[in-house]
Amino acid sequence: MGKIIYLPLEHIESRYTTHMDRDILKYLENSGREFVRVYPDIPSPKTMKAGSFLDAEFTIRFKAAQIEEVARLYREDVIDSGDIIWSSDLWHPGLPESIAYMNYFAKKDVKLRGLIHAGSFTDTDFVRDMERWAKNFEDTLFDIADEIYCGSNFIKNDIIKKRMINPDKLVVTGFPLDTENLDKVEKKPKEDIVVFSGRNVDEKQPWLFKQMEDRLGDVHGSTQFINTLEHNFSKDEYYDLLSRAKVVVSFALQENFGFSIAEAVYLGCVPILPNRLVYPEFYGKQYLYDTFDNACDKVNMALKGNLLAPLSGNDYQEAIERWFRD
C-alpha cells in the first residue's frame, strides 16, 4: 500500500476547509498509513470581500506552492510508484498536468485522487464564465485523475453530460460536516428566527430573502430574518444562531452539496429549499418549493410549527473512509 501525499485546501473559517482538513488528518493519523501533508506556510489574507469564499490571488499562491513541494518530493524520490497524490480540491489548474508530466519523465506510476466541488460544467456556477479555457482544463483533469469524489449525484451527472470522462471515475460520497463542533453546541429552545446562510452573490439571490422578510414580517411581527453574512459572526456565534433558529432558507441558483443547509438541519432548522439542483436528492418534498409564493407559505408553516425539521441531517461522516480506501 503506497503512501498518501495529502494536499489540503487552505483554511478559511467561513468555509468547510478547516474542519475537513482536521478530520482527514485525524483519519490518516489513526489509519497507521504513511502520509505527507503538504500545507504551505503562506500567511492568509486578513480580510476578504463580503460574500467571498476565497481570495483568488492567495489561493493561487497556496496551490502553486503545493505543486512546488510535490515536485521537490518527486525529485527526492519521496514519491514513488504506487503512491497517491490526494487533493481536497482537484479543480487545481496545473496540478494534474504537473503530475502526468513528472510521472512520464520519472517513469513512475503515481495516482491522482481527490474531491471535485464545482466547475464550469454547471450552468449556474460562477466558474461557467471561465468555460472557454476551463473546459479544456477540466477535460484534462478528468482524463488524468484516477478517482474523483463528489458531493452529490447532481454534480456527477452534470460532469458526465458536459465533459469527457469515464463515469466509473466519479464516486458520490457526500462531504463530512463539522460534527466535532456541531455536537458541542448547546441545545436551546427554538425561536422565531429565519436564517439565510447563502453568500451575498447573484447565484444565491439574497434579495429574495429581503422580499420574504418584507412579506412575512407583517404577519410574524416578532420574527427575526437574519442574513448571516451581513453580520460578522464567529463560527461559535453562527452555530449558536442555528441552534436557536427555526428555519433556514435557500434561493440558490447553484449548489453542488450545501454545507450551510446541512449544518442548519443538523442543528434542528426546518429547511425551505428550491426544488432544483442538489436539494431534491437530500431533502423531502415537504421542504421544497417551486415558486417564491410557495416558499413563503412553507416558511409560514414552519414558524407556526406545522412543518417540522428532518430527524437528522446528511452528515456523510463515512465519506473520509471511502476517500482513502484502496
Summary of the structure (lengths in Angstrom):
residues: 326
radius of gyration: 20.8
end to end distance: 8.1
largest distance: 69.6
contacts: 992
relative contact order: 0.11
helix: 44%
strand: 13%
